[in-house]
């Protein structure tokens, strides 16, 4: 898997887990699925950052998102 794809997918998973965690807590349930989503997304982000030689800097993330969106639309 391309590191850009792993990074963007992981970031999307982490972002989507946050409202799920709040929703679970507000309804009095355990946030099991949200916690799994958060962990898997975090692992994908870390894997992507370590998988690219030299790592991924913060300013490279928007370019990675654009490349992945362009790959999907092409």
C-alpha positions, -999 to 999 in steps of 0.1 A, spaced: 0 0 0 12 35 -9 22 55 22 1 84 10 -30 62 9 -23 48 43 -17 83 57 -50 97 43 -70 67 52 -56 67 88 -63 104 92 -99 99 80 -104 71 104 -90 91 133 -112 121 125 -143 99 121 -137 82 154 -139 114 175 -176 121 169 -183 84 174 -165 85 208 -186 115 219 -218 99 207 -211 67 226 -203 86 258 -234 108 255 -256 77 251 -240 59 280 -224 32 259 -188 20 257 -171 34 226 -158 0 214 -160 5 177 -148 41 179 -118 30 200 -109 3 174 -113 29 146 -90 53 165 -64 27 171 -64 13 136 -63 48 121 -34 58 144 -15 27 135 -19 35 98 -7 70 103 24 59 122 31 32 96 28 57 68 52 81 86 78 54 92 73 37 58 84 67 38 122 73 38 128 105 58 93 104 72 64 126 65 66 162 76 35 181 87 36 204 56 35 174 33 1 161 45 -20 185 23 -1 174 -8 -6 138 2 -43 143 5 -44 160 -30 -25 131 -45 -48 105 -30 -79 124 -41 -64 127 -76 -57 90 -76 -93 82 -67 -108 106 -93 -85 94 -121 
